[in-house]
Amino acid sequence: SGYYGTYADVEKRITSFEPFRVEIDQNVAATEWAGGADLALDTSEFRVRSEIAVRHVAYERGMQTAPDYGRPDALVPNHYRWDWYGLAAYRLPWGGLEPYLWLEVIHRPSSLGDTVLMPSVSMNVHFTPEAQLKLQYAQVRFTDTVTSRDSDPSDHDFSAFISKLVLAF
């Protein structure tokens, strides 16, 4: 799938009611495109899933947005963002257990590191077709593949245990 389009952020102010006048200031102007693809393979009790999404944003000169990180006077540069994940799962013949491995990689401008790696080991417990428990242990690792900075992105690394009870109605 894909998308191509433009984005504009404008500010409108009423400057006069008699006669009615409105001033318009454009603050942000950009062209962007995005694309994505996914893969699903199922053979017996084994399944593989993968998705990738890529987005490119190109701002008109002087029409960038302010970032949600960094220096107050900084502007977001033209950039690519992408996210990929892969999952491999095997449903065991007993106990409704389905262990799986997950790896996700996210690349985007960020003050924490421009690339995030998130490997995890997980377990689905299928109680019924409508109810399952999802358990996941993930390590989140920050790194820079493009950006150079004074700080070490790995200072923000962390691990997490996530659980969800999923009910389908």
Protein Blocks (a to p, Z undefined) as FASTA:
>chain_A
ZZdddddddddddfbfbdcddddddfbdcddddddddddddehjbccdddddddddddde
hiaccdfedjfkbccddddddddddddddddfehhiacdddddddddddfkbpbdcdddd
dddddfblmbccdddddddddddfkbccfbdfklmgccdddddddddZZ
